[in-house]
Amino acid sequence: MSTAKFYGIGVGVGDPEMLTLKAIRAFKELDVVVLPEAKKAEGSTAYEIAREYLKEGAETLFVEFPMLKSVEARKEFRKRNADMIVEHLKAGKKVGFLTIGDPMTYSTYVYILEYLDGVIPVETIPGISSFSDMSSRFNLPLVMGEESLKVVSLNGETDIVGEINSADNIVFMKVSRNFDKLRAGLEATGNLENIIMVSNCGKETQEINFDLTKMEEEDIPYFTTLILKKGGINQWKKFIS
């Protein structure tokens, strides 16, 4: 009987102590550790978070998910990556796909699931998303009472003003791609003072910003998330050092 199994494991956003016990137990089972990277030989933040817990001798498989404009070109990379993973699974191996944050929240992991046939068992282990980590790390409630929350992945087509007007609290992810447009939207809706923006949350290079007026888009790290609380955040700043 084949022991093959595919895992999707969320490792959080930077702090190894935020890994779940379930994730750590799964690491000990893996024959192959799949590590996504945006560019070939760029390295893997997920691997750096998890490496001390991985089984000795586990094979590492780096897979590239380049940020291409062509949807078809992106699909080709995803299919190629899925085919490589399937080959290991067909050999009866336990394969784990490590992903920053949570596997089911804007993760490349789901693009692999799309190509699996459902015959080989799959187990997805949740991780802590950047906005959940930020909220707890800085004692900043995401939602209270009857407030609403929306999570928005920024792209060139995002109606930022419309998104802001449609919820009480908004998480903006992938901020570095459209920072100037986001800042303009926050200013247009009178919300420039109602935000916290964190880059590299939980890492040694972590940066916290409340004032966006003098920042340039090219200076925003890729791992940056912004939380807008339209009700204001000043009352919570007393907990943020």
Phi and psi in degrees as GROMACS dihedral restraints (atoms count N, CA, C in turn):
[ dihedral_restraints ]
;  ai    aj    ak    al  type     phi  dphi    fc
    3     4     5     6     1   -70.0    20    10
    4     5     6     7     1   140.5    20    10
    6     7     8     9     1   -99.5    20    10
    7     8     9    10     1     9.3    20    10
    9    10    11    12     1   -58.9    20    10
   10    11    12    13     1   139.3    20    10
   12    13    14    15     1  -158.2    20    10
   13    14    15    16     1   143.2    20    10
   15    16    17    18     1  -112.0    20    10
   16    17    18    19     1   127.1    20    10
   18    19    20    21     1  -113.0    20    10
   19    20    21    22     1   140.7    20    10
   21    22    23    24     1  -112.8    20    10
   22    23    24    25     1   118.8    20    10
   24    25    26    27     1  -123.3    20    10
   25    26    27    28     1   117.4    20    10
   27    28    29    30     1   -80.2    20    10
   28    29    30    31     1   132.8    20    10
   30    31    32    33     1  -113.6    20    10
   31    32    33    34     1    12.9    20    10
   33    34    35    36     1    76.3    20    10
   34    35    36    37     1  -159.1    20    10
   36    37    38    39     1  -117.2    20    10
   37    38    39    40     1     0.9    20    10
   39    40    41    42     1   166.2    20    10
   40    41    42    43     1   -27.3    20    10
   42    43    44    45     1   -99.8    20    10
   43    44    45    46     1   112.6    20    10
   45    46    47    48     1   -59.0    20    10
   46    47    48    49     1   -23.5    20    10
   48    49    50    51     1   -72.7    20    10
   49    50    51    52     1    -9.5    20    10
   51    52    53    54     1   -91.7    20    10
   52    53    54    55     1     1.8    20    10
   54    55    56    57     1   -66.8    20    10
   55    56    57    58     1   147.1    20    10
   57    58    59    60     1   -82.5    20    10
   58    59    60    61     1   156.8    20    10
   60    61    62    63     1   -61.8    20    10
   61    62    63    64     1   -34.3    20    10
   63    64    65    66     1   -65.1    20    10
   64    65    66    67     1   -39.6    20    10
   66    67    68    69     1   -63.7    20    10
   67    68    69    70     1   -44.8    20    10
   69    70    71    72     1   -63.3    20    10
   70    71    72    73     1   -39.6    20    10
   72    73    74    75     1   -64.7    20    10
   73    74    75    76     1   -38.9    20    10
   75    76    77    78     1   -66.3    20    10
   76    77    78    79     1   -36.3    20    10
   78    79    80    81     1   -55.8    20    10
   79    80    81    82     1   -36.4    20    10
   81    82    83    84     1   -70.9    20    10
   82    83    84    85     1   -13.9    20    10
   84    85    86    87     1   -93.5    20    10
   85    86    87    88     1   -15.8    20    10
   87    88    89    90     1   -77.6    20    10
   88    89    90    91     1   132.5    20    10
   90    91    92    93     1   -88.2    20    10
   91    92    93    94     1   -32.8    20    10
   93    94    95    96     1  -132.3    20    10
   94    95    96    97     1   131.3    20    10
   96    97    98    99     1  -109.9    20    10
   97    98    99   100     1   115.8    20    10
   99   100   101   102     1   -92.4    20    10
  100   101   102   103     1   129.3    20    10
  102   103   104   105     1  -126.3    20    10
  103   104   105   106     1   107.3    20    10
  105   106   107   108     1   -74.1    20    10
  106   107   108   109     1   146.2    20    10
  108   109   110   111     1  -143.4    20    10
  109   110   111   112     1   146.0    20    10
  111   112   113   114     1   -73.4    20    10
  112   113   114   115     1   -30.3    20    10
  114   115   116   117     1  -133.7    20    10
  115   116   117   118     1   145.7    20    10
  117   118   119   120     1   -58.0    20    10
  118   119   120   121     1   132.8    20    10
  120   121   122   123     1    67.0    20    10
  121   122   123   124     1    15.9    20    10
  123   124   125   126     1   -75.5    20    10
  124   125   126   127     1   -26.4    20    10
  126   127   128   129     1    97.6    20    10
  127   128   129   130     1   171.5    20    10
  129   130   131   132     1  -131.7    20    10
  130   131   132   133     1   118.5    20    10
  132   133   134   135     1   -63.8    20    10
  133   134   135   136     1   -38.0    20    10
  135   136   137   138     1   -59.0    20    10
  136   137   138   139     1   -40.8    20    10
  138   139   140   141     1   -65.2    20    10
  139   140   141   142     1   -41.4    20    10
  141   142   143   144     1   -62.9    20    10
  142   143   144   145     1   -34.5    20    10
  144   145   146   147     1   -69.9    20    10
  145   146   147   148     1   -41.3    20    10
  147   148   149   150     1   -97.0    20    10
  148   149   150   151     1   -13.4    20    10
  150   151   152   153     1   -56.2    20    10
  151   152   153   154     1   -36.3    20    10
  153   154   155   156     1   -68.6    20    10
  154   155   156   157     1   -15.5    20    10
  156   157   158   159     1  -103.4    20    10
  157   158   159   160     1    -7.9    20    10
  159   160   161   162     1   -73.3    20    10
  160   161   162   163     1   152.0    20    10
  162   163   164   165     1   -66.5    20    10
  163   164   165   166     1   135.3    20    10
  165   166   167   168     1   -63.2    20    10
  166   167   168   169     1   132.6    20    10
  168   169   170   171     1    90.3    20    10
  169   170   171   172     1    -4.6    20    10
  171   172   173   174     1   -64.5    20    10
  172   173   174   175     1   137.5    20    10
  174   175   176   177     1   -75.9    20    10
  175   176   177   178     1   139.9    20    10
  177   178   179   180     1  -105.7    20    10
  178   179   180   181     1   134.0    20    10
  180   181   182   183     1  -125.5    20    10
  181   182   183   184     1   106.4    20    10
  183   184   185   186     1   -84.7    20    10
  184   185   186   187     1   129.3    20    10
  186   187   188   189     1  -123.6    20    10
  187   188   189   190     1   135.3    20    10
  189   190   191   192     1   -93.6    20    10
  190   191   192   193     1   130.4    20    10
  192   193   194   195     1  -122.4    20    10
  193   194   195   196     1    77.7    20    10
  195   196   197   198     1   -67.6    20    10
  196   197   198   199     1   149.3    20    10
  198   199   200   201     1   -87.2    20    10
  199   200   201   202     1    79.8    20    10
  201   202   203   204     1   -95.0    20    10
  202   203   204   205     1   148.7    20    10
  204   205   206   207     1   -71.4    20    10
  205   206   207   208     1   -33.3    20    10
  207   208   209   210     1   -76.7    20    10
  208   209   210   211     1   121.7    20    10
  210   211   212   213     1   -62.6    20    10
  211   212   213   214     1   -41.4    20    10
  213   214   215   216     1   -64.5    20    10
  214   215   216   217     1   -38.8    20    10
  216   217   218   219     1   -65.3    20    10
  217   218   219   220     1   -38.8    20    10
  219   220   221   222     1   -64.0    20    10
  220   221   222   223     1   -40.9    20    10
  222   223   224   225     1   -63.8    20    10
  223   224   225   226     1   -35.9    20    10
  225   226   227   228     1   -63.0    20    10
  226   227   228   229     1   -43.3    20    10
  228   229   230   231     1   -63.6    20    10
  229   230   231   232     1   -42.7    20    10
  231   232   233   234     1   -62.7    20    10
  232   233   234   235     1   -44.7    20    10
  234   235   236   237     1   -63.3    20    10
  235   236   237   238     1   -41.4    20    10
  237   238   239   240     1   -62.6    20    10
  238   239   240   241     1   -42.9    20    10
  240   241   242   243     1   -64.6    20    10
  241   242   243   244     1   -42.5    20    10
  243   244   245   246     1   -62.4    20    10
  244   245   246   247     1   -39.6    20    10
  246   247   248   249     1   -62.4    20    10
  247   248   249   250     1   -40.3    20    10
  249   250   251   252     1   -62.9    20    10
  250   251   252   253     1   -41.8    20    10
  252   253   254   255     1   -67.0    20    10
  253   254   255   256     1   -41.6    20    10
  255   256   257   258     1   -61.3    20    10
  256   257   258   259     1   -37.0    20    10
  258   259   260   261     1   -59.4    20    10
  259   260   261   262     1   -41.2    20    10
  261   262   263   264     1   -67.6    20    10
  262   263   264   265     1   -39.0    20    10
  264   265   266   267     1   -67.1    20    10
  265   266   267   268     1   -38.9    20    10
  267   268   269   270     1   -63.6    20    10
  268   269   270   271     1   -25.4    20    10
  270   271   272   273     1   -82.6    20    10
  271   272   273   274     1     5.6    20    10
  273   274   275   276     1    84.3    20    10
  274   275   276   277     1    17.8    20    10
  276   277   278   279     1   -91.0    20    10
  277   278   279   280     1   156.4    20    10
  279   280   281   282     1   -94.9    20    10
  280   281   282   283     1   120.7    20    10
  282   283   284   285     1  -119.5    20    10
  283   284   285   286     1   129.9    20    10
  285   286   287   288     1  -118.9    20    10
  286   287   288   289     1   126.7    20    10
  288   289   290   291     1   -96.9    20    10
  289   290   291   292     1   112.8    20    10
  291   292   293   294     1   -90.2    20    10
  292   293   294   295     1   133.1    20    10
  294   295   296   297     1  -136.8    20    10
  295   296   297   298     1   141.3    20    10
  297   298   299   300     1   -62.0    20    10
  298   299   300   301     1   144.7    20    10
  300   301   302   303     1    68.2    20    10
  301   302   303   304     1  -132.6    20    10
  303   304   305   306     1  -109.2    20    10
  304   305   306   307     1   137.6    20    10
  306   307   308   309     1   -61.7    20    10
  307   308   309   310     1   -22.8    20    10
  309   310   311   312     1  -105.3    20    10
  310   311   312   313     1    13.3    20    10
  312   313   314   315     1  -124.0    20    10
  313   314   315   316     1    99.5    20    10
  315   316   317   318     1    50.3    20    10
  316   317   318   319     1    47.3    20    10
  318   319   320   321     1  -112.3    20    10
  319   320   321   322     1   145.6    20    10
  321   322   323   324     1   -68.1    20    10
  322   323   324   325     1   -16.9    20    10
  324   325   326   327     1   -55.9    20    10
  325   326   327   328     1   -40.5    20    10
  327   328   329   330     1   -65.7    20    10
  328   329   330   331     1   -25.4    20    10
  330   331   332   333     1   -71.7    20    10
  331   332   333   334     1   -22.4    20    10
  333   334   335   336     1   -77.7    20    10
  334   335   336   337     1   -43.4    20    10
  336   337   338   339     1   -55.2    20    10
  337   338   339   340     1   -34.8    20    10
  339   340   341   342     1   -58.4    20    10
  340   341   342   343     1   -26.3    20    10
  342   343   344   345     1  -102.4    20    10
  343   344   345   346     1    -0.4    20    10
  345   346   347   348     1   -85.7    20    10
  346   347   348   349     1   150.1    20    10
  348   349   350   351     1   -90.2    20    10
  349   350   351   352     1    -4.1    20    10
  351   352   353   354     1    86.7    20    10
  352   353   354   355     1    -2.9    20    10
  354   355   356   357     1   -79.0    20    10
  355   356   357   358     1   -45.9    20    10
  357   358   359   360     1   -77.6    20    10
  358   359   360   361     1   133.3    20    10
  360   361   362   363     1   -59.4    20    10
  361   362   363   364     1   142.9    20    10
  363   364   365   366     1  -125.7    20    10
  364   365   366   367     1   134.8    20    10
  366   367   368   369     1  -130.2    20    10
  367   368   369   370     1   123.3    20    10
  369   370   371   372     1  -106.4    20    10
  370   371   372   373     1   124.9    20    10
  372   373   374   375     1  -110.6    20    10
  373   374   375   376     1   115.6    20    10
  375   376   377   378     1   -66.3    20    10
  376   377   378   379     1   154.8    20    10
  378   379   380   381     1  -129.2    20    10
  379   380   381   382     1   173.3    20    10
  381   382   383   384     1   -86.8    20    10
  382   383   384   385     1   122.0    20    10
  384   385   386   387     1   -72.2    20    10
  385   386   387   388     1   159.7    20    10
  387   388   389   390     1   -57.6    20    10
  388   389   390   391     1   -41.1    20    10
  390   391   392   393     1   -73.8    20    10
  391   392   393   394     1   -30.9    20    10
  393   394   395   396     1   -68.9    20    10
  394   395   396   397     1   -41.6    20    10
  396   397   398   399     1   -61.6    20    10
  397   398   399   400     1   -46.6    20    10
  399   400   401   402     1   -58.9    20    10
  400   401   402   403     1   -47.5    20    10
  402   403   404   405     1   -57.6    20    10
  403   404   405   406     1   -46.1    20    10
  405   406   407   408     1   -75.8    20    10
  406   407   408   409     1   -40.7    20    10
  408   409   410   411     1   -59.6    20    10
  409   410   411   412     1   -35.3    20    10
  411   412   413   414     1  -111.6    20    10
  412   413   414   415     1    15.1    20    10
  414   415   416   417     1    53.0    20    10
  415   416   417   418     1    46.6    20    10
  417   418   419   420     1  -118.6    20    10
  418   419   420   421     1   106.2    20    10
  420   421   422   423     1   -59.7    20    10
  421   422   423   424     1   132.5    20    10
  423   424   425   426     1   -72.3    20    10
  424   425   426   427     1   -46.0    20    10
  426   427   428   429     1  -143.2    20    10
  427   428   429   430     1   148.5    20    10
  429   430   431   432     1  -136.7    20    10
  430   431   432   433     1   145.7    20    10
  432   433   434   435     1    56.5    20    10
  433   434   435   436     1  -121.8    20    10
  435   436   437   438     1   -99.5    20    10
  436   437   438   439     1    13.8    20    10
  438   439   440   441     1   -65.1    20    10
  439   440   441   442     1   155.0    20    10
  441   442   443   444     1  -106.6    20    10
  442   443   444   445     1   157.6    20    10
  444   445   446   447     1  -134.7    20    10
  445   446   447   448     1   135.9    20    10
  447   448   449   450     1  -130.1    20    10
  448   449   450   451     1   140.9    20    10
  450   451   452   453     1  -111.7    20    10
  451   452   453   454     1   123.7    20    10
  453   454   455   456     1  -123.8    20    10
  454   455   456   457     1   127.0    20    10
  456   457   458   459     1   -94.0    20    10
  457   458   459   460     1   117.3    20    10
  459   460   461   462     1   -72.7    20    10
  460   461   462   463     1   139.4    20    10
  462   463   464   465     1  -148.5    20    10
  463   464   465   466     1   178.4    20    10
  465   466   467   468     1   -64.1    20    10
  466   467   468   469     1   -17.8    20    10
  468   469   470   471     1  -100.1    20    10
  469   470   471   472     1    -3.1    20    10
  471   472   473   474     1   -62.9    20    10
  472   473   474   475     1   128.1    20    10
  474   475   476   477     1   -84.9    20    10
  475   476   477   478     1    88.3    20    10
  477   478   479   480     1   -65.3    20    10
  478   479   480   481     1   -44.3    20    10
  480   481   482   483     1   -61.8    20    10
  481   482   483   484     1   -42.8    20    10
  483   484   485   486     1   -62.2    20    10
  484   485   486   487     1   -41.0    20    10
  486   487   488   489     1   -64.6    20    10
  487   488   489   490     1   -42.6    20    10
  489   490   491   492     1   -63.2    20    10
  490   491   492   493     1   -40.1    20    10
  492   493   494   495     1   -72.6    20    10
  493   494   495   496     1   -12.4    20    10
  495   496   497   498     1   -99.1    20    10
  496   497   498   499     1     0.2    20    10
  498   499   500   501     1  -152.6    20    10
  499   500   501   502     1   160.5    20    10
  501   502   503   504     1   -80.1    20    10
  502   503   504   505     1   -34.9    20    10
  504   505   506   507     1  -133.3    20    10
  505   506   507   508     1   133.1    20    10
  507   508   509   510     1  -130.0    20    10
  508   509   510   511     1   130.8    20    10
  510   511   512   513     1   -97.9    20    10
  511   512   513   514     1   121.3    20    10
  513   514   515   516     1  -104.8    20    10
  514   515   516   517     1   118.8    20    10
  516   517   518   519     1  -107.2    20    10
  517   518   519   520     1   161.8    20    10
  519   520   521   522     1    58.0    20    10
  520   521   522   523     1    45.7    20    10
  522   523   524   525     1   -64.2    20    10
  523   524   525   526     1   -34.6    20    10
  525   526   527   528     1   -63.0    20    10
  526   527   528   529     1   -21.9    20    10
  528   529   530   531     1   -77.3    20    10
  529   530   531   532     1   -29.0    20    10
  531   532   533   534     1  -142.2    20    10
  532   533   534   535     1    44.3    20    10
  534   535   536   537     1   -62.3    20    10
  535   536   537   538     1   -44.7    20    10
  537   538   539   540     1   -61.3    20    10
  538   539   540   541     1   -41.2    20    10
  540   541   542   543     1   -66.6    20    10
  541   542   543   544     1   -38.7    20    10
  543   544   545   546     1   -64.9    20    10
  544   545   546   547     1   -46.2    20    10
  546   547   548   549     1   -60.3    20    10
  547   548   549   550     1   -40.7    20    10
  549   550   551   552     1   -62.4    20    10
  550   551   552   553     1   -39.2    20    10
  552   553   554   555     1   -67.2    20    10
  553   554   555   556     1   -40.2    20    10
  555   556   557   558     1   -63.9    20    10
  556   557   558   559     1   -40.2    20    10
  558   559   560   561     1   -67.9    20    10
  559   560   561   562     1   -41.7    20    10
  561   562   563   564     1   -63.8    20    10
  562   563   564   565     1   -29.9    20    10
  564   565   566   567     1   -99.1    20    10
  565   566   567   568     1     6.6    20    10
  567   568   569   570     1    70.4    20    10
  568   569   570   571     1    33.6    20    10
  570   571   572   573     1  -118.9    20    10
  571   572   573   574     1    14.8    20    10
  573   574   575   576     1   -60.0    20    10
  574   575   576   577     1   -27.1    20    10
  576   577   578   579     1   -95.3    20    10
  577   578   579   580     1     2.8    20    10
  579   580   581   582     1  -106.4    20    10
  580   581   582   583     1    28.9    20    10
  582   583   584   585     1  -128.6    20    10
  583   584   585   586     1   158.1    20    10
  585   586   587   588     1  -132.0    20    10
  586   587   588   589     1   131.4    20    10
  588   589   590   591     1  -121.9    20    10
  589   590   591   592     1   127.9    20    10
  591   592   593   594     1  -125.6    20    10
  592   593   594   595     1   131.1    20    10
  594   595   596   597     1  -109.7    20    10
  595   596   597   598     1   140.5    20    10
  597   598   599   600     1    53.1    20    10
  598   599   600   601     1    48.5    20    10
  600   601   602   603     1   -56.6    20    10
  601   602   603   604     1   129.3    20    10
  603   604   605   606     1    84.6    20    10
  604   605   606   607     1    -2.5    20    10
  606   607   608   609     1  -102.6    20    10
  607   608   609   610     1   170.2    20    10
  609   610   611   612     1   -63.5    20    10
  610   611   612   613     1   -25.5    20    10
  612   613   614   615     1   -93.1    20    10
  613   614   615   616     1    14.8    20    10
  615   616   617   618     1   -56.5    20    10
  616   617   618   619     1   137.4    20    10
  618   619   620   621     1  -131.8    20    10
  619   620   621   622     1   136.0    20    10
  621   622   623   624     1  -115.3    20    10
  622   623   624   625     1   130.8    20    10
  624   625   626   627     1  -133.1    20    10
  625   626   627   628     1   137.1    20    10
  627   628   629   630     1  -113.5    20    10
  628   629   630   631     1   -20.7    20    10
  630   631   632   633     1  -111.5    20    10
  631   632   633   634     1   113.3    20    10
  633   634   635   636     1   -98.2    20    10
  634   635   636   637     1    -2.8    20    10
  636   637   638   639     1   -66.2    20    10
  637   638   639   640     1   -28.3    20    10
  639   640   641   642     1  -108.9    20    10
  640   641   642   643     1    12.6    20    10
  642   643   644   645     1   -94.1    20    10
  643   644   645   646     1   148.2    20    10
  645   646   647   648     1  -111.5    20    10
  646   647   648   649     1   146.1    20    10
  648   649   650   651     1   -57.1    20    10
  649   650   651   652     1   -39.1    20    10
  651   652   653   654     1   -68.9    20    10
  652   653   654   655     1   -13.3    20    10
  654   655   656   657     1   -93.8    20    10
  655   656   657   658     1    -1.7    20    10
  657   658   659   660     1   -87.5    20    10
  658   659   660   661     1   118.1    20    10
  660   661   662   663     1   -61.7    20    10
  661   662   663   664     1   156.0    20    10
  663   664   665   666     1   -60.1    20    10
  664   665   666   667     1   -43.1    20    10
  666   667   668   669     1   -85.0    20    10
  667   668   669   670     1    75.4    20    10
  669   670   671   672     1  -131.3    20    10
  670   671   672   673     1   132.6    20    10
  672   673   674   675     1  -129.9    20    10
  673   674   675   676     1   141.3    20    10
  675   676   677   678     1  -121.0    20    10
  676   677   678   679     1   133.7    20    10
  678   679   680   681     1  -113.0    20    10
  679   680   681   682     1   125.5    20    10
  681   682   683   684     1  -106.7    20    10
  682   683   684   685     1   124.1    20    10
  684   685   686   687     1  -115.4    20    10
  685   686   687   688     1   106.0    20    10
  687   688   689   690     1   -64.5    20    10
  688   689   690   691     1   -20.9    20    10
  690   691   692   693     1   -79.1    20    10
  691   692   693   694     1    -4.6    20    10
  693   694   695   696     1   100.9    20    10
  694   695   696   697     1   152.1    20    10
  696   697   698   699     1  -121.5    20    10
  697   698   699   700     1     0.5    20    10
  699   700   701   702     1   -58.1    20    10
  700   701   702   703     1   -36.8    20    10
  702   703   704   705     1   -67.7    20    10
  703   704   705   706     1   -16.6    20    10
  705   706   707   708     1   -98.7    20    10
  706   707   708   709     1   -11.0    20    10
  708   709   710   711     1   -64.9    20    10
  709   710   711   712     1   -20.8    20    10
  711   712   713   714     1   -63.8    20    10
  712   713   714   715     1   -19.0    20    10
  714   715   716   717     1   -94.6    20    10
  715   716   717   718     1    -6.2    20    10
  717   718   719   720     1  -103.2    20    10
  718   719   720   721     1   116.5    20    10
